[in-house]
Amino acid sequence: MNNKNKIKIFLVDDDALFLKLLEMDFLQHADFEIETFATGELCIENLSHDPDVIILDYVLDGLDKNAMNGIETLDRIKTFDERIPVVMLSSQDKIEVAISCMHHKAFDYVVKSETAFIRLQKAINSIFSFQKLEKQLNWYMERM
């Protein structure tokens, strides 16, 4: 986490209205630091801002038909730092899409719906629970 003990979240979605609603939901329910991006390219350009979590739309071609899609962006994020947890977000509820995202090292896949925000909160909680458990395990293994 960053120095202020706030979780820094990157929200990446080409749907400006959905992006704003998501940002407002996060800011309303917790003390997050949020950065929003309309394209995967902008997200990649700002990875040096050290996000704790990235919520990434799957399609991303609403502004530019030649823009990187979510999978390409996910791959570039993982090349930059494979430890950054990425939760994919999409209106597609096809299992093949979710499986593809997981094969590309997404932490989770959330379908855009009326429960999406709650599922995203749960995913973020899981990420930090997992990271805490991983640190405890590493500490234990170092002492053996």
Buried (B, 14 or more C-beta within 10 A) or exposed (E): EEEEEBBBBBBBBBBEEBBEBBBEBBEEEEEBBBBBBBBBBBBBEBBEEEBBBBBBBBBBBBEEEEBBBBBBBBBBBBEEEEEBBBBBBBEBEEEEBBEBBEEBBBBBBBBBEEEBBEBBBEBBEBBBEEBEEEEEEEEEEEEE
